[in-house]
């Protein structure tokens, strides 16, 4: 089953696919462009993986990891399908990251690998943007890169785990203005979903609504204001969003943060 969350007529609704657009929980059918798409579930803690595809690590000149590179994202980071992500005027290289997002369905604490997948409610698509020149270094994504407001698109659907063969081996692709720029498959994860749930739950309790972003394969390119980026994952749908400038967010003329550490892309 595929489910979405949308804002329509002053309220938030659960929605499902319909031949004419979306069917709201109250039975009304509306066009897809008549709603504001939200993240398709109530988002809890966002747990993100870096360099979790060997080809992407190689693309960035890093060797394979011995332990997962994990970081958290703030509550302002997620936006929905068809949302806008800001590219600051001082950014020199901003790229998308198409990722399989794993949504936790029930609390997980000290979960063994063999039992890990029973804690998954479902899957969605994530597009987790990064600005390379805001990085402290390639291996330690800093707060300003990975917790920016509106930097993580989620959706459009939450697909029930029961409808996806486990472990997922799903093709993913990214398109920028209709041109394919990225291709990969979740079978190539360095640390797979069951391992990640076992690893994370060993030191932190995973709760319903928490989401694990599993990393992106190689093929990231710079995107600019006005670009449309579409991420597809087999069986999960197509997540589309656009890149907007400072002016759209009331940030015209915004300068880099004082004292911010910069590195060339």
Backbone torsions as a table, in degrees:
resi	resn	phi	psi	omega
1	UNK	NA	139.7	176.2
2	UNK	-108.5	132.7	179.0
3	UNK	-133.0	145.5	175.9
4	UNK	-127.3	166.2	170.2
5	UNK	-123.8	129.4	-177.2
6	UNK	-137.4	157.3	171.6
7	UNK	-102.7	130.0	-178.8
8	UNK	-153.8	132.3	176.8
9	UNK	52.9	41.1	173.5
10	UNK	81.3	12.1	-179.5
11	UNK	-142.1	162.3	175.9
12	UNK	-100.6	133.6	-174.5
13	UNK	-129.1	147.7	164.0
14	UNK	-82.7	143.3	-176.9
15	UNK	-139.3	154.9	176.6
16	UNK	-129.2	160.2	-179.2
17	UNK	-63.2	146.5	176.7
18	UNK	-143.1	151.2	-178.3
19	UNK	-57.4	-27.5	-179.1
20	UNK	-104.1	12.7	178.3
21	UNK	137.8	-104.1	-178.1
22	UNK	-132.4	142.2	171.2
23	UNK	-104.2	118.9	177.0
24	UNK	-75.6	162.4	-177.5
25	UNK	-60.4	-25.7	179.3
26	UNK	-87.3	5.4	175.5
27	UNK	98.7	-16.0	179.0
28	UNK	-66.8	143.9	176.4
29	UNK	-110.1	127.8	-177.2
30	UNK	-131.9	157.5	177.1
31	UNK	-71.8	150.9	-178.7
32	UNK	-62.1	-31.0	-178.3
33	UNK	-90.0	7.1	178.0
34	UNK	-94.8	-2.6	-176.2
35	UNK	-120.8	164.9	167.8
36	UNK	-101.3	119.4	-179.0
37	UNK	-79.2	133.5	176.6
38	UNK	-110.4	171.0	168.7
39	UNK	-54.0	139.0	-170.0
40	UNK	-76.5	9.5	176.8
41	UNK	-155.0	163.6	175.9
42	UNK	-72.4	108.9	-170.7
43	UNK	-78.1	128.2	174.1
44	UNK	-96.0	-128.2	177.0
45	UNK	-75.7	133.2	176.4
46	UNK	-99.6	117.7	-177.7
47	UNK	-112.8	119.8	-173.0
48	UNK	-116.6	146.3	179.3
49	UNK	-107.9	137.2	174.0
50	UNK	-107.8	144.8	173.9
51	UNK	54.5	42.7	-176.5
52	UNK	-96.0	10.8	167.9
53	UNK	-122.4	131.9	-176.7
54	UNK	-61.5	-36.5	-178.2
55	UNK	-68.0	-34.8	178.5
56	UNK	-70.9	-39.2	176.1
57	UNK	-60.7	-40.4	177.8
58	UNK	-66.6	-38.7	178.1
59	UNK	-58.4	-34.2	-179.7
60	UNK	-97.9	11.1	175.7
61	UNK	66.0	39.4	175.3
62	UNK	-117.8	144.1	175.0
63	UNK	-78.4	165.4	-179.7
64	UNK	-60.7	148.4	-176.6
65	UNK	-85.0	152.0	171.6
66	UNK	-90.1	-23.2	-177.8
67	UNK	-144.6	147.6	-177.8
68	UNK	-59.4	140.8	170.5
69	UNK	-90.3	109.4	-172.3
70	UNK	-123.0	140.5	174.4
71	UNK	-147.6	162.5	-177.3
72	UNK	-107.6	159.2	179.9
73	UNK	-125.0	148.6	-177.3
74	UNK	-77.5	166.6	-175.4
75	UNK	-68.8	-16.2	178.4
76	UNK	-85.8	-5.3	-174.5
77	UNK	-69.3	-41.9	-171.9
78	UNK	-76.0	141.2	168.1
79	UNK	-131.4	171.6	-177.4
80	UNK	-100.3	-179.4	173.8
81	UNK	-53.5	138.8	179.2
82	UNK	70.7	10.5	177.5
83	UNK	-80.4	173.8	-179.8
84	UNK	-113.0	137.3	175.7
85	UNK	-112.2	133.4	-176.1
86	UNK	-81.5	132.9	168.1
87	UNK	-104.3	110.6	-179.9
88	UNK	-60.9	148.5	-176.0
89	UNK	-62.2	-27.1	-177.1
90	UNK	-89.2	0.3	-179.6
91	UNK	-73.1	137.5	177.1
92	UNK	-107.1	-21.5	177.9
93	UNK	-149.9	108.6	178.4
94	UNK	-121.8	128.8	-178.1
95	UNK	-132.1	155.6	175.5
96	UNK	-79.3	166.9	170.8
97	UNK	-146.8	100.7	178.2
98	UNK	-76.0	125.4	-173.2
99	UNK	-141.0	145.3	167.6
100	UNK	-74.4	126.1	179.3
101	UNK	-107.7	127.4	-177.5
102	UNK	-104.0	121.5	-175.9
103	UNK	-102.4	125.1	-179.4
104	UNK	-77.6	137.8	-176.9
105	UNK	-108.1	-22.4	177.8
106	UNK	-149.1	153.9	-174.0
107	UNK	-54.9	141.7	179.5
108	UNK	-131.4	119.9	177.5
109	UNK	-141.3	124.2	-176.5
110	UNK	52.7	51.3	-178.0
111	UNK	-89.0	132.4	176.3
112	UNK	-75.9	150.6	-179.3
113	UNK	-52.1	-41.7	-176.9
114	UNK	-63.4	-23.2	-178.0
115	UNK	-104.5	-0.8	-168.7
116	UNK	-63.9	-42.4	-173.0
117	UNK	-67.9	-18.5	177.1
118	UNK	-68.6	-13.1	-179.2
119	UNK	-94.9	1.9	-178.6
120	UNK	-92.2	123.5	176.3
121	UNK	-81.1	-37.5	-177.6
122	UNK	175.3	-167.4	-173.9
123	UNK	-135.9	150.9	171.9
124	UNK	-144.5	-180.0	178.7
125	UNK	-100.6	140.5	172.8
126	UNK	-122.1	144.0	168.9
127	UNK	-124.8	104.4	-171.1
128	UNK	-105.2	100.7	-174.7
129	UNK	-75.7	148.5	176.5
130	UNK	-136.5	147.4	173.8
131	UNK	-111.7	109.8	-171.7
132	UNK	-60.2	-39.7	-174.6
133	UNK	-76.8	-0.4	171.0
134	UNK	-93.5	-3.6	-176.0
135	UNK	-74.6	141.4	171.0
136	UNK	-68.2	-45.7	170.0
137	UNK	-162.7	172.3	-172.8
138	UNK	-64.3	-30.4	-172.3
139	UNK	-90.5	-13.2	-177.6
140	UNK	-126.9	82.4	178.3
141	UNK	-59.6	128.1	-175.3
142	UNK	-89.2	174.0	-173.0
143	UNK	-59.9	-39.5	-175.3
144	UNK	-70.6	-25.3	177.1
145	UNK	-75.8	-47.6	-164.6
146	UNK	-105.0	-3.0	178.7
147	UNK	-124.7	22.8	179.4
148	UNK	-67.6	143.6	176.2
149	UNK	-58.1	132.5	175.0
150	UNK	71.1	16.5	-175.9
151	UNK	-90.1	-4.0	-175.6
152	UNK	-129.8	102.5	177.3
153	UNK	-82.6	136.0	178.9
154	UNK	-129.3	138.0	174.8
155	UNK	135.0	-158.4	-5.7
156	UNK	-76.1	-19.4	-172.4
157	UNK	-117.1	150.4	161.4
158	UNK	-98.8	117.8	-178.6
159	UNK	-102.2	125.5	-177.4
160	UNK	-56.2	140.0	179.1
161	UNK	-57.5	-33.8	-178.6
162	UNK	-63.7	-18.8	-178.9
163	UNK	-94.9	3.1	-179.7
164	UNK	-124.3	126.2	179.6
165	UNK	-63.8	132.2	179.9
166	UNK	-104.7	140.1	-5.6
167	UNK	-74.4	144.6	-176.6
168	UNK	-61.5	133.3	171.4
169	UNK	-126.8	83.7	-168.5
170	UNK	-116.2	133.8	175.5
171	UNK	-73.2	139.8	174.8
172	UNK	-130.0	147.8	-178.1
173	UNK	-144.5	150.7	174.5
174	UNK	-126.0	141.1	178.3
175	UNK	-125.8	134.7	174.2
176	UNK	-114.1	115.4	-176.5
177	UNK	52.0	39.3	176.4
178	UNK	87.1	-7.8	-179.9
179	UNK	-99.3	126.2	-178.8
180	UNK	-70.7	130.3	-178.4
181	UNK	-123.4	-13.5	-174.7
182	UNK	-143.8	141.5	177.3
183	UNK	-148.6	140.0	179.1
184	UNK	-168.1	-174.7	178.9
185	UNK	-147.6	137.8	-176.4
186	UNK	-66.7	-11.7	175.2
187	UNK	-66.1	-15.0	-176.6
188	UNK	-94.9	11.9	175.5
189	UNK	-58.2	136.6	175.3
190	UNK	-67.1	-48.9	176.4
191	UNK	-114.6	116.4	-174.3
192	UNK	-79.8	176.0	-171.8
193	UNK	-62.1	-46.9	-178.7
194	UNK	-60.9	-41.7	177.7
195	UNK	-62.2	-43.7	-176.8
196	UNK	-63.8	-40.4	178.8
197	UNK	-66.2	-42.7	176.6
198	UNK	-61.7	-46.3	-177.7
199	UNK	-62.3	-50.4	-176.7
200	UNK	-68.0	-42.9	-176.4
201	UNK	-70.6	-10.2	177.0
202	UNK	-70.9	-23.7	-178.2
203	UNK	-130.7	-6.0	176.2
204	UNK	-146.6	144.7	178.4
205	UNK	-80.4	125.6	174.3
206	UNK	-89.9	131.3	-175.7
207	UNK	-115.1	163.2	177.4
208	UNK	-57.0	129.9	-178.1
209	UNK	96.5	-15.2	172.9
210	UNK	-65.4	149.7	-176.0
211	UNK	-135.5	135.3	178.5
212	UNK	-107.0	118.1	174.4
213	UNK	-90.2	119.1	-164.1
214	UNK	-90.4	5.6	177.5
215	UNK	102.4	171.8	-175.0
216	UNK	-129.7	147.3	175.6
217	UNK	-80.6	-177.2	180.0
218	UNK	-67.0	164.8	175.4
219	UNK	112.1	23.0	179.4
220	UNK	-83.0	137.2	177.9
221	UNK	-131.8	160.3	179.1
222	UNK	-66.7	137.1	176.0
223	UNK	-124.2	149.2	-175.2
224	UNK	-125.7	174.4	-179.7
225	UNK	-55.6	131.7	-179.3
226	UNK	95.7	-14.7	179.8
227	UNK	-71.6	145.2	171.7
228	UNK	-107.6	127.4	-178.3
229	UNK	-115.9	128.2	179.9
230	UNK	-122.4	125.3	177.1
231	UNK	-109.3	128.8	178.5
232	UNK	-119.2	136.8	169.9
233	UNK	-129.6	131.5	-176.1
234	UNK	-49.6	122.8	177.4
235	UNK	82.7	-10.7	-176.3
236	UNK	-107.1	-17.7	176.8
237	UNK	115.2	-157.5	-174.5
238	UNK	-136.2	115.7	-179.3
239	UNK	-99.7	120.6	-176.2
240	UNK	-118.8	136.2	167.9
241	UNK	-151.1	170.9	-175.3
242	UNK	-125.7	159.9	-179.8
243	UNK	-99.1	128.9	-178.1
244	UNK	-122.2	157.5	-179.4
245	UNK	-90.4	176.3	-178.4
246	UNK	-56.1	-37.8	-174.4
247	UNK	-58.3	-38.2	-178.1
248	UNK	-66.3	-21.3	-178.4
249	UNK	-107.1	14.9	-179.9
250	UNK	68.0	29.3	-175.9
251	UNK	-119.3	27.0	-178.5
252	UNK	-56.0	130.7	178.0
253	UNK	78.6	7.8	-180.0
254	UNK	-63.0	134.2	-178.7
255	UNK	-100.9	167.6	175.7
256	UNK	-61.4	152.6	179.5
257	UNK	-61.7	137.5	179.4
258	UNK	-56.8	132.7	175.8
259	UNK	76.0	7.3	-177.9
260	UNK	-66.6	139.7	179.1
261	UNK	-83.7	129.7	-175.8
262	UNK	-123.3	145.2	172.1
263	UNK	-132.8	149.4	178.8
264	UNK	-71.1	150.3	-177.7
265	UNK	-73.4	NA	NA
